């Protein structure tokens, strides 16, 4: 797993969140590298132990009402001390009355001041979700990533085994391509992996003998997708006569990706096997399992009842 620290520009956050710029210091582009945010109630009360200024600070009605309850001299001192820590950015949600008095300190210490018309709770949920994706730990895997019946399927296998050909057949059947050849996988939570394509190869697919194909121009925008949760990993491999392949599906195999266990299927390749149809069935079967119905277990139960186990 990579230990690289990722960052996202404050300008891109402003655009995505629909924020209004009240003050932006001139100079170099401001980068945010901490996915946690903070409501600075305790710092504004004078307690700065464990305060992390690299976080985006959010000031809502509670913080404004607290500051407004202080005597003017004390209120100005608390604001001065807060902005002197040079937080990465300060976002006011509905506490608009607080902004004019804060701008002087913000300009003094070069702190970006932004505002949002939505509630503090809603804004925090939105920005935490956005930062979790933008700043997530990530790796790049060689493979193909498609969405089939709403399930994100990561197709792995040796070069030339037919991953891209299977993906293009799935696209023809109405499913969507996310990435071909290189899949950037982000760990957005302790349970969720999201896959996308590096920007330079996004929407392209390589077919040996033909070359590079622009999928969204040939099949339309409905044939591609920017990102998707990884629900299932399918590994393609040449058929091995001496290998005992799972014929019932009672035992679930998993693959570990950045500490998260993802269900995995190993599908042997032989001439004449329609891999696109097989992956469609795999997607529907996996969806059934998530909804509580396991065909293999039901079939095994029927066998036990019929033949007495």
N, C-alpha and C positions, 0 to 999 in steps of 0.2 A: 504494500500500500504506500502511495506517495505521501510524503510529509510536507509537500509544497504548500505554501500559504497563498490562497487566491484572493483576488480583490475585484471590486466592481466600482465603476465610477459613480460619483454622487450625481452627476448629470443624468446618467441613465436611470437612477432611482427616481429622480425628480420627474422624468418623463413617464416612467411606468406608473408611479403612484399619483400622478396628476397634481404635484405639489406646486405651490406658488412661492417664488423666490422673493423673500423680503430683504435679504442681504447676502451677497456672495463675494468673498474676498477675491481680488485679482491675483493672477499668477498661475502657478502650475495646477493641473487637474487634480481634484481631490478624490482620493481612492478610499473606499470603505473595505476593511478586511475582517471585521468582526460581525458575525451573524446574529449576535445577541443585541437587544436594544434595552433601554433603561428608562424608567420614570424616576426622575431625580428628587423624590420626596425627601429622603434623609440628607442628601448633600445640601439641598436648599435649607434644611434645618441646621446645617453646620457640621454634619457627620460625614467625613470623607474617607474613613477607613474602608478599604476594598473598593473604592470608587474607580471605575474604568472609563476614562475619558474617550477611549477609542470607539466606544459604543455610540450609536445615534441616541440622543437624549430626546424624550418626548414629554412635552409639558401640556397637560390638559387642565380641565376646570378645577380639579382638586389642588394641583400645584398653584394655580393662579389664586384661588381663594385663600390658600395658606399664606402666600406672600402678601396678599392684599390685607390680611389681618394684622400684619406687622406695622410698627411705627415706620414712617417714611425713611428715617436714617438707617434703621435696621434692615428694612427691605432692600435699600440700595446696596448696603454692605453685603447682604446675602447674594444678590445678583452679581456683584463685582467678583466675589470669591468664586462663584460658580463659573462664570465665563473666563476667569483667570486660569482655570484648569485646561482651557482650550479643547473643549469636547469636539469630536469629529463633525457633528452637526446638531442643531437644535430644531426640532419640529414642534410647532404649536398646532394643536388640533382646534378646539373650539374656544381656546382662551385668547381670542384676538386682542382684547384690551391690554394684554400684557406686552404685546410686541413693541409698541413705540418706545417704551422706557427701556426695553432690553437691547434695542438696536445700538445704543451708544456703547455699551460694554462689548457687544458682539463685534463692532467695528474696531474697537480698541485692541481686541485680542485676535481678530481675524477668524471669527467663528461663523460659519454659514448658518443663516436663520431662514427656515422654511415654514410654510403653513399649509394645513389641510382642512377642508370644510367638514370632513366626516368626524364621527365620534372617535374618542381615544381608543376604545376597545376594538372597533372595526379597523382602524388604521394599524394598530399593533398587530392584529391578526394578518392583515395584508402584507405588511412589510417583513414580518418574521417569515412568512411563507416564501416571499420573494428572495430574501437573503439566504434562506436555507438551501434554495436551489442554486443561486448564483455563486455562493461561497462553499458549496459542498465539496468534500473530498472526492477525487475522481481518478479513474484509470481509463486507459484505452485498450480495448480488446479487438483482435482481428476476428471479424465475423459479419453477419448480416442481421439487421434488426427490423422486424415487421410487426404490424398490428393485424391480428386475425380475429374477427368477431369480438373486438374489444380487448383481446388478450395480447400483451406485449411478448413476442417470442424472439429470443435471441438465438440465432442459428450459428453454431460453431462447427468446425471441421477443417480438415487439411485443405490447402489451396488447390483449386481445380476439382473439388469433389461435387460441386453443383449447387453451392449456396445461393449464388446470384441468380442462376437459372430458376431455382425454386422460388426465389423472391419475385422475379418478374412474372412467373406464372400465377403467383398469388395476387399480384397487382392486377393482372388481366381478369382475375376472378372477383375483383371488387374490393380487395383488401389494400392496405396502405404500407408503403415503404417509409422507414424512418432513417435507416443508415445502411450503406453497403461498404464492405471492406474494413472500415474502421468505425467502431462504436465507442463513443465517449460515455462512460458510465459514472453517474454521480450518486453518492450516498446521501440522500436528502434527509434521512432519519435513520433510527436504529432498525427499522423494519422495511424501508423502502429504497429501492434502486431505480433511478430514472436514466434511460438511455437516449442519446441524441447523436447527431452526426457532426463531425467537425465542419465548420462553415464552408471551407473550401471545396468539400465534396458533397455538400448537402443536396439531395434530390437527384444525384447522379448514381448510375449503376454501371459496372463493367461486365460486358458479356464477351467472353473469348470468341474470336472470329468476327465479331461485329465492332467492338470497341466501346467507347463511353456513350451511354445513352442518358438523355435528360428525361427522367420519368415524368416530371410534372408537366412538361411541354407535350409529350406524346400522349399521356393518359389523362391529363387534366389535374387541377389542384386537389381534387378529391382523392387522388391516388397517393398522396404523400402526407406526412405529418411531421411536425417539428420534434416532438419528444413523446415518450410513453413510459409508463412503469414497466419494469421487467417482471413478468409473471411466471415465465417458463423458459428454460434453456433446453434446446434440442441440439444434440451433437450428432452429426452425420459421420458415418464411418463405413468403409468397404466391408461387405459381408465376410465374416470369418467362419468357416465351417466348424472350427473347433471351439467356437464360443457359444455359451448357453445364453441365448437372449430371453428376456422376460416375455412370457406369452400370456400371462394373466394380469399383470399390473398390480399385484397385491403389495409389493414392496416399492415404496417411493424412494427414488434416488435423489440426492441433493448435490449441488455444487456450491462451494463457499466463495462468495465474491465480496471482498472488503468486510468480512465478518458477518455477512448475511447469507443464510441458507436459502437457496432458490431451487424449487423442484426441477429435476432434469430428466430428460428422456434420451436414450441412445437409440438411434434409428439406423439399422444396417441398410446399405445401398446395394441394390442389384438391378440389372437391366429390366425395364418394364415397370418398376415401381413408380407410381404417381405420387411424388413427394408432396406436391401442393395439396392434394386431397388428404394425404396422411396428416399433414400439419393442420389442416382444417379440422379433422377429427380430433387431433390432439388438443387443439384449442377449445373445442366444444366440450370434450371430456374433462379437461382441466377446469373449465368454468362450472361444470356440473359438480365436481368435487368441492369447489369453493362454496357452492350452494347447498352442500350437505349430502349429495348423492354420489356414492362410489360404486360404479358398475362392477368392478372386480370383486368388491366385498359382497355385493348383492348376489353375484353369480356363485361365489364360493359358499355363501349361506344356503343357496338353493341346492348346490351339490351335497352339502352336509345333511340337509333335511331329506333329500331323495335317497341317498345311499347310507345314511346313518353314521357318517364320520368315522 
